[in-house]
Amino acid sequence: MGNKVFASGDEAIAIGVKLCKPKVIAAYPITPQTIVVERLAEMVENKELNSKYIYVESEHSALSAVMGAAALGVRTFTATSSQGLLYMAEVLHYASGGRVPLVMMNANRSVALPWSIFDDQRDSLSLLDSGWIQVYVEDAQEALDTIIEAYKLAEDNRVLTPVMVNLDGFVLTHTYEGIDIPSKEEVDNFLPFFNFPYKMDFEKPKNIFFSSSPEHNIAFKYAQHLAMIKAKEVIKELDTEFENIFHRSYGGLLKGYLVEDAEIVLITLGSITGTAREVVDELRETGKKVGIVKLRYMRPFPAEALLESLRGVKIVGVFEKDISFGYEGTVFTNVASTLKSTDNSIKVFDFIGGLGGKNVSKNDIRNIFLKLIEIKNGGELQRVNFVNIGVEV
């Protein structure tokens, strides 16, 4: 094993990237992502990391730069947040459509207006249809480990799809905790040398980033879809391999907590999972059969794994830090679609909170569970519920 350090989520990302040895890094700082590219700049300057560090004029340029470098056959990295991610939106589709195996970190942050530098997940969730694999982490250790997993996933020839690693702004990016750093030898054993099969090559020229006719376009989109579906299997495989080498597992696509006999389950995404887990422990002590399912991947969406984890559950709540205005939360849409397509007996309710970084407390989570328990006992609840608004509307 490596060594233990005290680090923020941003620093954990930078350490994970360093262990994966990207040859090109493109950087455009934006709060609360900035520490990631600052630490990587220091590593390159101190010759701890042999990489070309490119200062670019915008997030659009950052993603364009690493996409071009990856097309030449080298491992790359960039990072962004919020408005920066939205500015990249055009290139996100280029990269996924070109099947370029990129890894990018996104520090989840609310989007304007009102202007805010604090956390919610509307930035990344608004881009679920961009063709990128999206994974969300709970803490700094998972952030570091998921970066390593993300490169192996993106570069697998069965997948060849870019991966976005999301961690909650400030709550994770700037919070310090103890993490275990794997050794270089362990990472090298887990992550093979990058060999992009469709790279630009004068000896074996290929046509990439091309146009297609309406007749053929759908075939390329179908191939993207199949690769994303295949990624589910690959994620399970690499999680098992990761556990064998590093002795840590995150459950692959999702991870349940006390769901085996649960009647009521709350589905979470990101750092709020830790708070919810404490509430579940407290409620279990009073005899309440409650549990949690922590979604790790929103794309590919783990429909089959979710159904399996909720077998026997009567009531499901979804807590999320986003909303599709005028309808419901995006996570809820995906969960409800999965459940209702197979089992109309499960009642599902949406809880929206934490927008713009508003604190979500243990008491907020406890109240969600108490409302769901009330439903179990014959009460009523709206399909979509806002948590702790704090102002009159």
Secondary structure in CASP SS format (residue, H / E / C, confidence):
PFRMAT SS
TARGET T0000
AUTHOR 0000-0000-0000
METHOD secondary structure of the structure
MODEL  1
M C 1.00
G C 1.00
N E 1.00
K E 1.00
V E 1.00
F E 1.00
A E 1.00
S E 1.00
G H 1.00
D H 1.00
E H 1.00
A H 1.00
I H 1.00
A H 1.00
I H 1.00
G H 1.00
V H 1.00
K H 1.00
L H 1.00
C H 1.00
K C 1.00
P C 1.00
K C 1.00
V E 1.00
I E 1.00
A E 1.00
A E 1.00
Y C 1.00
P C 1.00
I C 1.00
T C 1.00
P C 1.00
Q C 1.00
T H 1.00
I H 1.00
V H 1.00
V H 1.00
E H 1.00
R H 1.00
L H 1.00
A H 1.00
E H 1.00
M H 1.00
V H 1.00
E H 1.00
N C 1.00
K C 1.00
E C 1.00
L C 1.00
N C 1.00
S C 1.00
K E 1.00
Y E 1.00
I E 1.00
Y E 1.00
V C 1.00
E C 1.00
S C 1.00
E H 1.00
H H 1.00
S H 1.00
A H 1.00
L H 1.00
S H 1.00
A H 1.00
V H 1.00
M H 1.00
G H 1.00
A H 1.00
A H 1.00
A H 1.00
L C 1.00
G C 1.00
V C 1.00
R C 1.00
T E 1.00
F E 1.00
T E 1.00
A E 1.00
T E 1.00
S C 1.00
S H 1.00
Q H 1.00
G H 1.00
L H 1.00
L H 1.00
Y H 1.00
M C 1.00
A H 1.00
E H 1.00
V H 1.00
L H 1.00
H H 1.00
Y H 1.00
A H 1.00
S H 1.00
G H 1.00
G C 1.00
R C 1.00
V C 1.00
P C 1.00
L C 1.00
V E 1.00
M E 1.00
M E 1.00
N E 1.00
A E 1.00
N E 1.00
R C 1.00
S C 1.00
V C 1.00
A C 1.00
L C 1.00
P C 1.00
W C 1.00
S C 1.00
I C 1.00
F C 1.00
D C 1.00
D C 1.00
Q C 1.00
R H 1.00
D H 1.00
S H 1.00
L H 1.00
S C 1.00
L C 1.00
L H 1.00
D H 1.00
S H 1.00
G C 1.00
W C 1.00
I E 1.00
Q E 1.00
V E 1.00
Y E 1.00
V C 1.00
E C 1.00
D C 1.00
A H 1.00
Q H 1.00
E H 1.00
A H 1.00
L H 1.00
D H 1.00
T H 1.00
I H 1.00
I H 1.00
E H 1.00
A H 1.00
Y H 1.00
K H 1.00
L H 1.00
A H 1.00
E H 1.00
D C 1.00
N C 1.00
R C 1.00
V C 1.00
L C 1.00
T C 1.00
P C 1.00
V E 1.00
M E 1.00
V E 1.00
N E 1.00
L E 1.00
D E 1.00
G C 1.00
F C 1.00
V C 1.00
L C 1.00
T C 1.00
H C 1.00
T C 1.00
Y E 1.00
E E 1.00
G E 1.00
I E 1.00
D E 1.00
I E 1.00
P C 1.00
S C 1.00
K H 1.00
E H 1.00
E H 1.00
V H 1.00
D H 1.00
N H 1.00
F H 1.00
L C 1.00
P C 1.00
F C 1.00
F C 1.00
N C 1.00
F C 1.00
P C 1.00
Y C 1.00
K C 1.00
M C 1.00
D C 1.00
F C 1.00
E C 1.00
K C 1.00
P C 1.00
K C 1.00
N C 1.00
I C 1.00
F C 1.00
F C 1.00
S C 1.00
S C 1.00
S C 1.00
P H 1.00
E H 1.00
H H 1.00
N H 1.00
I H 1.00
A H 1.00
F H 1.00
K H 1.00
Y H 1.00
A H 1.00
Q H 1.00
H H 1.00
L H 1.00
A H 1.00
M H 1.00
I H 1.00
K H 1.00
A H 1.00
K H 1.00
E H 1.00
V H 1.00
I H 1.00
K H 1.00
E H 1.00
L H 1.00
D H 1.00
T H 1.00
E H 1.00
F H 1.00
E H 1.00
N H 1.00
I H 1.00
F H 1.00
H C 1.00
R C 1.00
S C 1.00
Y C 1.00
G C 1.00
G C 1.00
L C 1.00
L E 1.00
K E 1.00
G E 1.00
Y E 1.00
L C 1.00
V C 1.00
E C 1.00
D C 1.00
A C 1.00
E C 1.00
I E 1.00
V E 1.00
L E 1.00
I E 1.00
T E 1.00
L E 1.00
G C 1.00
S C 1.00
I H 1.00
T H 1.00
G H 1.00
T H 1.00
A H 1.00
R H 1.00
E H 1.00
V H 1.00
V H 1.00
D H 1.00
E H 1.00
L H 1.00
R H 1.00
E H 1.00
T C 1.00
G C 1.00
K C 1.00
K C 1.00
V E 1.00
G E 1.00
I E 1.00
V E 1.00
K E 1.00
L E 1.00
R C 1.00
Y E 1.00
M E 1.00
R E 1.00
P C 1.00
F C 1.00
P C 1.00
A H 1.00
E H 1.00
A H 1.00
L H 1.00
L H 1.00
E H 1.00
S H 1.00
L C 1.00
R C 1.00
G C 1.00
V C 1.00
K C 1.00
I E 1.00
V E 1.00
G E 1.00
V E 1.00
F E 1.00
E E 1.00
K C 1.00
D C 1.00
I C 1.00
S E 1.00
F C 1.00
G C 1.00
Y C 1.00
E E 1.00
G C 1.00
T H 1.00
V H 1.00
F H 1.00
T H 1.00
N H 1.00
V H 1.00
A H 1.00
S H 1.00
T H 1.00
L H 1.00
K H 1.00
S C 1.00
T C 1.00
D C 1.00
N C 1.00
S C 1.00
I C 1.00
K E 1.00
V E 1.00
F E 1.00
D E 1.00
F E 1.00
I E 1.00
G C 1.00
G C 1.00
L H 1.00
G H 1.00
G H 1.00
K C 1.00
N C 1.00
V C 1.00
S C 1.00
K H 1.00
N H 1.00
D H 1.00
I H 1.00
R H 1.00
N H 1.00
I H 1.00
F H 1.00
L H 1.00
K H 1.00
L H 1.00
I H 1.00
E H 1.00
I H 1.00
K H 1.00
N C 1.00
G C 1.00
G C 1.00
E C 1.00
L C 1.00
Q C 1.00
R C 1.00
V E 1.00
N E 1.00
F E 1.00
V C 1.00
N C 1.00
I C 1.00
G C 1.00
V C 1.00
E C 1.00
V C 1.00
END
